[in-house]
């Protein structure tokens, strides 16, 4: 009897332990962890930009998971969401390739079981990856992909933080009109140089539309393959047309090559206005040195804008610990941090992980966003942030000077751009 009783006690103990472990596991999964995927180009031609975007999301998660009562950002003072949930990130690398982005999005949702995905930097990747989310009725938060088409597809689960190439094209044209009216510049002819991708082609389309709507002449349309090793023929085409103003949709190393090639050919337009991260990237500005001066573009954030956004500085210190070498936020990376913070606010407001209720809340509310230039985020049908703002800046001495709109300006724009032989 003693042996039987002993065995019975052992079995009961084992069953109790198993039930306990199962309960703990279920509680951990259901009550303590929210898995969020990130999808950025961590390798490939724009890997540095992708790594900064990844680090920005990590900084936002650090804010959410831990208590930072002295940082004036929503959710920073508390620990976690929904009474103690911690966000766990699952990272994926799309390499700048749309097909890889699509398959990685499928893996994140189907195998990793993430609640939402944040990405993808490249508009050409964001398009198919976000459609994966749409088919699964899962949330896809996009920080900085700028193709206007992304928020014109009638999607429900896609949300974008940054301005689009449509709004930036209009801002560029308004800036030139302002120069003509206030500085007597009389610029009339325009050209566009752009990478032959989803991003570049749509930027060129929006540029042409805005230019012609304003009554200007669209005289040069020049496409190139991203990652090119030579842009001589493309720059020669621009030089031959000699537009007063050029809009550039060139990323990363392509932006550097474009400027270096113009210098080799001793040609410049009177004004160059550039979309996205080639111009906006402080590391690229540093690499170009004086060659990058007097170019212009839109910027949602640069270190020189910090005085307009005081909450950025303490968050940036967290961000710098996530990236090697430590660098400041740029306009793209900070938008990805905002995407994470806005999604977290919606989860907290709804009080559950009910996707449909969270999507409804994202559309129905205006969200505090001290890391955004306008201080607020609000989404229109299709997912575009209608509060998105940017400033036209000009690089001078490696610093981004604010030149337009006038209420944000702290510098008189230098136009026309000094020719290469007149630069120090």
C-alpha positions in Angstrom: 0.0 0.0 0.0 2.8 2.4 0.8 4.4 1.9 -2.6 1.1 2.4 -4.3 0.4 5.6 -2.3 3.9 6.8 -3.1 3.4 6.3 -6.8 0.0 8.0 -6.7 1.5 11.0 -4.9 4.2 11.1 -7.6 1.7 11.0 -10.4 -0.5 13.7 -8.8 2.6 15.9 -8.3 3.7 15.5 -11.9 0.2 16.3 -13.1 0.1 19.4 -10.9 3.4 20.6 -12.1 2.4 20.0 -15.8 -0.8 22.0 -15.3 1.2 24.7 -13.6 3.7 25.0 -16.4 0.9 25.0 -18.9 -0.9 27.8 -17.1 2.2 29.9 -16.8 2.9 29.4 -20.5 -0.6 30.4 -21.5 -0.5 33.4 -19.2 2.9 34.5 -20.6 1.7 34.1 -24.2 -1.8 35.6 -23.7 -1.1 38.2 -21.0 2.5 39.3 -21.2 3.8 39.4 -24.8 2.8 41.3 -27.9 4.9 40.2 -30.9 5.5 42.9 -33.5 7.4 42.3 -36.7 9.8 44.7 -38.4 10.5 44.5 -42.1 13.4 46.6 -43.4 16.4 46.3 -45.8 19.1 45.2 -43.3 21.3 44.1 -46.2 21.6 45.4 -49.7 22.1 48.8 -51.2 20.2 50.8 -48.6 21.1 48.6 -45.6 22.3 51.6 -43.5 18.9 53.2 -43.8 17.1 50.0 -42.9 19.3 49.4 -39.9 18.5 52.9 -38.6 14.8 52.3 -39.1 15.1 49.0 -37.2 16.9 50.8 -34.4 14.3 53.5 -34.2 11.5 50.9 -33.7 13.7 49.3 -31.0 14.0 52.7 -29.3 10.3 53.2 -29.3 9.8 49.7 -27.8 12.3 50.5 -25.1 10.2 53.5 -24.2 7.0 51.5 -24.1 8.3 48.5 -22.2 10.2 50.5 -19.5 9.4 53.5 -17.4 10.8 56.9 -18.5 8.7 59.3 -16.5 10.8 62.3 -17.5 10.4 61.8 -21.2 7.4 63.7 -22.5 6.1 61.0 -24.9 2.8 59.1 -24.6 3.2 55.7 -22.7 6.8 56.5 -21.6 6.0 56.9 -17.9 4.3 53.5 -17.6 5.8 50.0 -18.0 4.3 48.0 -20.9 0.8 47.9 -22.3 -2.5 46.5 -21.2 -1.4 46.3 -17.5 1.9 44.6 -18.2 2.3 43.3 -21.7 5.8 43.7 -23.1 6.4 44.2 -26.8 8.8 41.7 -28.4 10.1 42.5 -31.8 10.7 39.9 -34.5 13.0 41.4 -37.2 13.1 40.5 -40.9 15.4 41.6 -43.8 13.8 42.1 -47.2 17.1 43.2 -48.8 15.4 45.8 -50.9 13.6 43.1 -53.0 9.8 43.1 -53.4 9.6 39.3 -53.7 11.6 38.8 -50.5 9.5 41.4 -48.7 6.3 39.6 -49.6 7.6 36.2 -48.4 9.1 37.7 -45.2 5.7 39.4 -44.5 4.0 36.0 -44.9 6.5 34.4 -42.6 6.1 37.1 -39.9 2.3 36.8 -39.9 1.9 33.0 -40.4 4.9 31.5 -38.7 6.0 34.0 -36.2 2.5 35.0 -35.3 3.1 38.7 -35.1 0.2 41.0 -34.2 1.4 43.7 -36.7 4.3 44.6 -38.9 6.2 47.9 -39.2 8.1 48.6 -42.4 9.3 48.6 -45.1 11.3 51.7 -46.1 11.3 50.9 -49.9 7.9 51.7 -51.4 8.4 48.9 -53.9 8.6 46.4 -51.0 5.9 48.0 -48.9 3.4 47.6 -51.6 3.3 43.7 -51.8 4.2 43.2 -48.1 1.3 45.4 -47.0 -1.1 43.5 -49.3 -0.1 40.3 -47.4 -1.4 42.0 -44.3 -4.5 43.2 -46.0 -5.4 39.6 -47.1 -4.9 38.4 -43.5 -6.8 41.4 -42.0 -3.6 42.3 -40.0 -2.2 45.7 -39.3 0.7 47.1 -41.3 2.3 50.3 -40.0 4.5 52.2 -42.5 6.8 54.9 -41.3 8.4 56.4 -44.3 7.6 54.8 -47.7 6.6 57.8 -49.7 4.7 56.5 -52.8 1.4 58.2 -52.8 -0.2 55.1 -54.4 0.2 53.2 -51.2 -2.7 55.1 -49.6 -4.9 55.2 -52.7 -5.6 51.5 -52.8 -8.7 51.4 -50.6 -6.9 49.3 -48.0 -8.2 49.1 -44.4 -5.2 47.7 -42.4 -2.4 49.9 -43.9 -1.3 53.1 -42.1 1.4 55.5 -43.2 3.0 58.2 -41.0 5.2 60.2 -43.5 4.2 62.8 -46.1 3.9 61.4 -49.6 5.7 62.2 -52.8 2.4 63.8 -53.9 2.4 66.3 -51.0 6.1 66.9 -51.3 5.8 67.6 -55.1 3.2 70.2 -54.3 5.4 71.7 -51.6 8.4 71.8 -54.0 6.3 73.7 -56.6 4.9 76.1 -54.0 8.5 76.8 -53.0 9.5 77.7 -56.5 6.4 79.9 -57.0 7.4 81.6 -53.7 10.9 82.2 -55.0 9.6 83.6 -58.2 7.2 85.9 -56.4 9.5 87.1 -53.6 13.0 86.8 -55.1 12.4 87.6 -58.7 13.9 84.3 -59.9 11.6 83.6 -62.8 12.3 79.8 -62.9 10.1 78.1 -65.5 11.6 74.8 -66.7 11.7 71.6 -64.7 13.2 68.2 -64.9 13.1 65.0 -62.8 15.7 62.3 -62.3 14.4 59.2 -60.6 15.1 55.6 -59.9 13.1 53.1 -62.0 11.1 51.7 -59.0 7.7 52.0 -57.4 9.0 55.0 -55.4 10.8 56.7 -58.2 8.2 56.3 -60.9 5.4 57.6 -58.7 7.5 60.5 -57.5 8.1 61.4 -61.2 4.4 61.1 -62.0 3.4 63.3 -59.0 6.2 65.8 -59.9 5.0 66.1 -63.5 1.4 66.6 -62.3 2.3 69.3 -59.8 4.7 71.1 -62.2 2.2 71.3 -65.1 -0.7 72.2 -62.8 1.3 75.2 -61.7 1.8 76.3 -65.3 5.5 75.4 -65.5 7.3 73.4 -68.3 8.2 69.8 -67.7 11.2 69.4 -70.0 13.3 66.5 -68.8 12.2 63.0 -67.6 15.2 60.9 -66.7 15.0 57.4 -65.2 17.9 55.2 -64.0 18.3 51.7 -62.5 19.0 51.9 -58.8 22.4 50.7 -57.8 23.9 52.0 -61.0 27.7 52.4 -61.2 27.5 55.1 -63.9 25.1 58.0 -64.4 26.9 59.8 -67.2 24.2 59.4 -69.8 21.5 60.4 -67.4 23.2 63.5 -66.3 24.1 64.3 -69.9 20.4 64.2 -70.7 19.6 66.6 -67.9 22.5 68.9 -69.0 21.2 68.9 -72.6 17.7 70.0 -71.5 19.2 72.4 -68.9 16.1 72.8 -66.7 16.0 75.6 -64.2 14.8 73.2 -61.5 15.4 69.5 -61.0 13.5 67.2 -58.7 15.5 64.2 -57.6 14.2 60.8 -56.5 17.5 59.2 -55.7 18.3 57.1 -52.6 21.6 56.4 -50.8 24.6 55.8 -52.9 22.6 56.8 -56.1 22.2 60.3 -54.7 26.0 60.5 -54.1 26.8 59.3 -57.6 24.3 61.7 -59.2 25.9 64.7 -57.5 29.5 63.5 -58.2 28.6 63.0 -61.9 27.1 66.5 -62.2 30.4 67.8 -60.7 32.4 65.9 -63.2 30.3 67.4 -66.0 30.5 70.9 -64.6 26.8 71.3 -64.6 24.1 72.2 -62.1 20.5 73.3 -62.3 19.7 76.6 -60.6 17.7 74.7 -57.9 17.7 71.0 -57.0 14.9 69.7 -54.7 15.1 66.1 -53.6 12.7 63.5 -52.1 13.5 61.1 -49.4 16.6 59.8 -47.8 19.4 60.5 -50.2 19.2 64.2 -49.4 17.8 63.7 -45.9 20.5 61.4 -44.6 23.1 63.3 -42.4 25.7 60.5 -43.0 25.4 61.1 -46.8 25.6 64.8 -46.3 28.8 64.2 -44.3 30.2 62.0 -47.0 29.5 64.6 -49.7 31.0 67.4 -47.7 31.0 70.7 -49.7 29.7 68.9 -52.8 26.4 68.4 -51.1 25.9 72.1 -50.2 23.1 74.2 -51.7 21.0 71.2 -52.6 17.5 71.2 -51.1 14.8 68.8 -50.2 12.0 68.1 -47.7 12.8 67.0 -44.2 10.4 65.8 -41.5 13.3 65.8 -39.1 17.0 66.6 -38.9 19.1 67.5 -35.9 18.8 71.2 -36.9 15.0 70.9 -36.3 15.4 69.7 -32.7 14.5 73.1 -31.3 11.0 72.7 -32.9 10.6 69.2 -31.4 12.1 69.2 -27.8 10.8 65.7 -27.0 13.1 64.2 -29.6 16.4 64.7 -27.7 15.9 62.2 -24.9 14.4 59.6 -27.2 17.4 60.1 -29.6 19.7 59.2 -26.8 18.0 55.8 -26.4 18.1 55.4 -30.2 21.8 56.1 -30.4 22.5 53.1 -28.2 20.6 50.8 -30.6 22.7 51.7 -33.7 26.4 51.4 -34.4 28.0 53.8 -35.0 25.6 56.0 -33.0 24.0 58.6 -35.3 21.1 61.0 -34.8 17.6 60.3 -36.1 17.0 61.2 -39.7 13.6 61.9 -41.3 13.0 58.3 -42.2 14.0 56.5 -39.0 12.1 58.8 -36.7 8.9 58.1 -38.7 9.3 54.4 -37.9 9.5 55.2 -34.2 6.3 57.2 -34.5 4.6 54.3 -36.2 5.4 52.0 -33.2 4.3 54.6 -30.7 1.0 55.4 -32.4 0.1 51.7 -32.7 0.9 51.2 -29.0 -1.4 54.1 -28.1 -4.2 52.5 -30.1 -3.7 49.2 -28.3 -3.7 50.9 -25.0 -6.8 52.9 -25.8 -8.8 49.9 -27.0 -7.7 47.9 -24.0 -7.3 44.6 -25.9 -5.6 43.0 -28.9 -8.8 43.1 -31.0 -7.5 44.0 -34.4 -10.8 45.4 -35.8 -11.3 47.6 -32.7 -7.7 48.9 -32.9 -8.1 49.7 -36.6 -11.3 51.5 -35.9 -9.5 53.5 -33.2 -6.6 54.4 -35.4 -9.0 56.0 -37.9 -11.3 57.6 -35.3 -8.8 59.4 -33.1 -6.1 62.1 -33.3 -2.9 60.8 -31.7 -0.3 62.8 -29.8 3.0 62.6 -31.5 5.8 64.7 -30.0 8.3 63.1 -32.4 6.4 64.5 -35.4 6.8 68.0 -36.7 3.1 68.7 -36.5 2.8 67.1 -33.0 -0.2 65.0 -34.1 -1.1 62.0 -36.2 -4.5 61.3 -37.7 -5.4 58.9 -40.5 -7.7 59.4 -43.5 -9.5 56.5 -45.2 -6.7 54.5 -47.0 -4.3 55.1 -44.1 -2.5 58.4 -44.9 -1.5 60.5 -42.0 -3.2 63.9 -42.8 -1.2 65.7 -40.1 2.2 64.8 -41.8 4.4 67.8 -42.2 7.8 68.5 -43.7 10.0 71.5 -44.2 12.0 72.5 -47.3 15.6 72.8 -46.1 18.9 73.6 -47.8 22.3 72.1 -47.0 24.9 74.8 -46.2 28.1 73.9 -44.5 26.7 70.4 -43.9 23.8 71.8 -41.9 20.1 71.6 -42.9 18.9 75.2 -43.0 15.1 75.8 -42.9 14.0 77.9 -45.9 10.2 77.2 -46.4 7.4 77.6 -45.4 8.2 81.1 -44.1 6.8 80.4 -40.6 9.5 77.8 -40.0 12.3 79.5 -42.0 15.6 80.5 -40.3 17.7 81.0 -43.4 17.5 82.9 -46.7 17.8 80.3 -49.5 20.9 80.5 -51.7 19.6 80.6 -55.3 20.8 79.9 -57.9 23.1 77.2 -56.6 26.8 78.4 -56.9 28.5 76.7 -59.8 31.1 74.1 -59.1 34.0 76.4 -59.9 32.7 79.1 -57.6 32.6 77.0 -54.5 35.3 77.1 -51.8 
